[in-house]
Amino acid sequence: MPLTFIDIEKHKTWRIWVFFLLLMLLYFVIILAFAVLLLPHAARVPMRLWFFAFLTALLISGIHFWFSAYNAVAEVIRGLEAQPPDPKDDIHKMLTNILQEINVVAGNKRKIQCVVIPSLSLNALAAADLKGEAIIGITEGLLSRLTRPQIEAVVAHEAHHVLSGDCLETTVAASMFGTLSSLVEKSAQTSRGRSFPHPALLLAWGLLMLGNFLNMFISREREYRADAAAVRMTRNPVALAETLYMLSRSWRGAGFIGSGFEMLCIVNPEATALDEAEGFWADLISTHPPIQKRIDILLTMAHMNIAGLDTKIKAENASMASPSGPAYYAMNPRQEWQGPFNLAELSALSWLSPLTWVRIGDEQSIDRAWKNPFINTIFVARLSQDEKAAPDVTCPACHQPLVTESYEGTQIYQCRFCAGALVENSKIPRILARADRNQPCSERVKTLAKIQVKENQLKFAQQKPAILNRSSVPLFSCPKCKNPMYRGFYSGAYLIEIDRCSFCGITWFGQDELQMLQCLIELKPLGAPQTLETP
Amino acid sequence: MIGWIILAVLSLILVWLILIYNGLISIRNDVQNAWKQIDVQLKRRHDLIPNLVSTVKGAMEFEQDTLEKVISARARAVSAPTPATKAEAENMLTQALGKLFAVMENYPTLKSNQNVMQLQEELTSTENRISFARQLYNDLVANFRTRLQVFPNNIVSSMFNFKSEEYFGAEEADRVVPSVNVSLKK
């Protein structure tokens, strides 16, 4: 820093006195005008009138100055309806952390608070007052749209305004003239169409004009200096360049952040041709330098050009949009659509399985979850924690790796998601023979099996020839040889539908199908007249 | 008359000596304060790591190796006796943490765990604070060294035996820092 904090403070003080004198002049003129109009006899003694007007103007402007300059930060906070960050909100917590980080790099010279401005626009500001309060305000829009390094760059930029002292003069000016001028703007919006504005607003109008005039004293150079300081603190010119680039293409709060506060902001809320212009008049009147030039300076520091930045931002947006960007809707077990979810939220749903129906955004196409490669990563991740997963054998329904499980004393493959089981034909008799050895089948499976058999008896009677000829349409492909599996009853005596691969000699049982078959065996033991047919 | 002139010159020299001496002392105190700041932030990191490890270990049981590396690097950093070994151990810890964060990317369940996300944010913030504190320290050390070496300060500094401070292993550390900034947020 070329100057110390105290040097800059001294350097700026004369401007604050200029503001005060201007304010007093305004009151003086107004009081004089009123006095001449209302008290014509007083006008006969000009000296006394001038003296009266001077004293009253000094008193009123003194009170006005004291209230606005001493308590300017509170005034700005009230004007913008800003709130302190919510400690329970993750993103607000991040903002608090970032501010503390910037305090560390600035050597903890001054206590700065942060506030969040409830606006969807993208902007940030800094304010300080004679009481010693200093704040950095960030809009909700900026907080949610920017990445962490970008927010760091913005906070560092604003912190430099506070630490270098230049934000004291801007805040005092904004508070003296900005709050009232914002009032004028708001009432102008509400009273549009009326032929006469409210006479009480005349004073405020005068202040607004004066406020605009004060812009002449606010140097646009300070923004360049704050940009440079932000880079010195965060060592990341690209993040600040990206931020300015995004701000230049977004709503910066025009209409929400009154024009009285424009000099406090990182970019002018209103995009004006004057700001983007250069030259004597633009330098004199405008409060902000051209954004394009600021970006160019930052990019030169990072040895990049604007085309490179453009491609980088587009690529980042695309990469953010592809894995977690789209809003997913999923059908829950009660057949209701739920959402929108991002990928992380989707993965936390306990009922999400590869067979869940999923829709992306407002698209019409609905598909099974496993068919979407991004959602499928969730199942892959779930299974990667399971050492029993057999990556070469996948579930014919869910298309996820099956896991080897011990069942009735023998090894079978099971699906963690749809609860189906893949069993080698040679092992089926073993399993069925051991059916009643451990636990008797549950009531639920027993009921399910009875209903299934009843239904299937009807089907069997109607379609017997077709089923026996194995001409039914295959549902699944064999997980091992990929040939179609044929769906048919286990046997004429045990009417449970299963899928078989005649090439590999394996059978796929859907959820509960193996248990139902075991249950039927239990109810109708092997020694019964209808003996078990081997598949 | 001559006596008065000599007295005036001598008192001027004395004032000049006092000014330079006080200036050097003030900068040295700033440097030492900045060093303490690094310590504060390192302590914060050491306190956070056990929390993070215990929170993620359930979900990352197949990454025991990575977790153990973080724990052992932390233990080494906590017990490092000298600044040089400390800097080395902290760099190892930064590397181990970077690896852990990279591996955590593979676990969507961790990304949706709010505790983990909060701890991750706290650690990212701490990493930033460490690097910022180090940056401030090194800037102040550079300033201090310049003040000691320029004429006529070098006369005063050698008279009062001022010693220049060491830089905090910036080169090694800078190489490994970016990996820690990986955010799981978006």
Interface residues (C-beta under 8 A of the other chain):
Chain A: D90 K93 M94 N97 I98 Q100 E101 I102 V104 V105 A106 G107 N108 T147 R148 P149 E152 M233 R235 M320 S324 L343 A344 E345 S347 A348 T377 I378 A381 R382 S384 Q385 E387
Chain B: D30 A34 Q37 Q41 A59 E61 F62 N106 Y107 P108 T109 K111 S112 Q114 M117 Q118 E121 E122 T124 S125 N128 R129 F132 A133 Q135 L136 N181 S183 K185 K186
